[in-house]
Amino acid sequence: MLVFKVKELLEKHNMSRYKLRQYTSLSYERVNDYYFSRVKAIKTEELEELCEVFNCNTQDIVEYKKKKKK
């Protein structure tokens, strides 16, 4: 399972989702998908933009967590 850490990065950089939308070409809906970790498909261009805005690497944005066995 992939977990997106955009919420944490926004808090760390004292930035709102609105500001993130202004700094990128992402729609508000897409920013929310990253914020709430609801992204189903990843575009490399979007990851690139997020890396630029947050001055970080992809592993700072996306984390792999094993699914819990039932």
C-alpha positions in Angstrom: 0.0 0.0 0.0 1.4 3.4 -0.9 0.9 6.2 1.6 1.4 9.8 0.5 2.9 12.2 3.0 1.8 15.5 1.5 -0.2 16.4 4.6 2.9 16.2 6.7 5.0 18.1 4.2 2.4 20.9 4.1 2.5 21.1 7.8 6.3 21.0 7.9 6.5 23.9 5.4 3.6 25.8 6.9 1.7 25.7 3.6 -2.0 25.3 2.9 -3.5 23.1 0.2 -4.6 26.3 -1.5 -1.0 27.5 -1.7 0.2 24.1 -3.0 -2.4 24.4 -5.8 -1.1 27.8 -6.7 2.5 26.6 -6.8 1.7 23.6 -9.0 -0.5 22.7 -11.9 -2.6 20.4 -9.7 -6.3 20.9 -9.4 -7.8 21.3 -6.0 -9.4 17.8 -6.2 -5.9 16.3 -7.1 -4.3 18.2 -4.2 -7.0 16.7 -1.9 -6.3 13.2 -3.3 -2.7 13.5 -2.3 -3.5 15.2 1.0 -5.9 12.4 2.0 -3.7 9.7 0.4 -6.5 8.7 -2.0 -4.4 8.7 -5.2 -5.0 5.8 -7.4 -2.5 6.6 -10.2 0.7 8.6 -10.0 1.9 10.9 -12.8 5.7 11.4 -12.7 5.1 15.1 -13.6 3.1 15.6 -10.5 5.8 13.9 -8.3 8.4 16.2 -9.9 6.3 19.3 -9.2 5.8 18.2 -5.5 9.5 17.5 -5.2 10.3 20.9 -6.5 7.8 22.7 -4.2 8.9 20.8 -1.1 12.6 20.6 -2.1 12.7 16.9 -1.4 12.9 13.4 -2.9 10.2 11.1 -4.0 10.6 8.9 -0.9 9.8 12.0 1.2 6.4 12.1 -0.6 5.5 8.4 -1.0 6.0 5.6 1.4 5.3 1.9 1.0 3.6 0.1 3.8 2.7 -3.5 3.9 -1.0 -4.3 4.1 -2.0 -5.8 7.4 -3.1 -9.4 7.1 -6.6 -10.1 8.2 
